[in-house]
Amino acid sequence: MTPRAHRLRIPSRTSCLARVRRHVAGWADEAGLPAADAFALQLAVDEVCANTIEHAYGGRADGRMEVEATVKPDCLVVSVRHQGKPYDPKTSPAPPLAHVVAERRLHGYGLHLIQRLVDEVRFRTHNGSSEVVLTKRRAKRG
Amino acid sequence: MSNFSVTFRHRDDPAGAGAPVCVLDLHGELDAHTAGEFEAALQKCLDEGHTRLVVHGPALDYVSSAGLGVFMAFLEPIRQGGGDLKIAALQPRVFNVFDLLGFPMLFDIVETEDAALARFGASEQAPDDAPVASPS
């Protein structure tokens, strides 16, 4: 299978998250991911985009995000690129649940979810852009 | 346009001993964009003095951590008010998201609305012995 790529450009607005999820669903379908894996990837990409809006752009709606998907023979790779403040999901561990209850907020758990939902999370910066790259592998048949 | 909504109903306490239970039917997708609507709905319940709440979720198609954060934010205020927030009839894939973050340790999550109502008679806030839903 020749890798196929897709790209979606969106502003840093939470109103665009549903649109991102629809696109990820389509890409997952094209990649042949089972429904449960497709749902997991939709959620992981949603969490990355929501974190980008909140942390990289500080809630500003005038930023840009590029969501790119590459359908490979054994996996689907989705990256979220932005020009906001760099943040690495893997350096922000989730606090213990007891602290979360006491503080009545769930910050940090989107990142925790991302790592549970996909097979690989990578972070990289290049020429002023930051990118979170998620890989969801296709389960082997037989 | 929002793809999420909340509607309210009231059900009598099946044990006949307590105040009516407010049932919130969630529809659509609960994410970082729509979490504010859910937050406003729960705040409205508290403002009106309702602390016996059931979130009824068969029509909830999606939840992200932003939505789960709203549940978390209101748990203690509701319990401090003498009530509880119980969760019923989630779709399996939505339940899995709650489960990934350990929510069954904190909330009564049951398979039907009636089971949630019955839990108000059994215990206001004791998830430890609750029949936790575990859809396959």
Interface residues (C-beta under 8 A of the other chain):
Chain A: T14 S15 L17 A18 R21 A36 F39 Q42 L43 D46 E47 A50 I53 E54 L97 V100 V101 R104 R105 L106 H107 Y109 G110 H112 L113 R116 L117
Chain B: N3 E29 D31 A32 H33 Y62 S64 S65 A66 L68 G69 M72 A73 F74 L75 E76 P77 R93 V97 L100 L101 G102 M105 L106
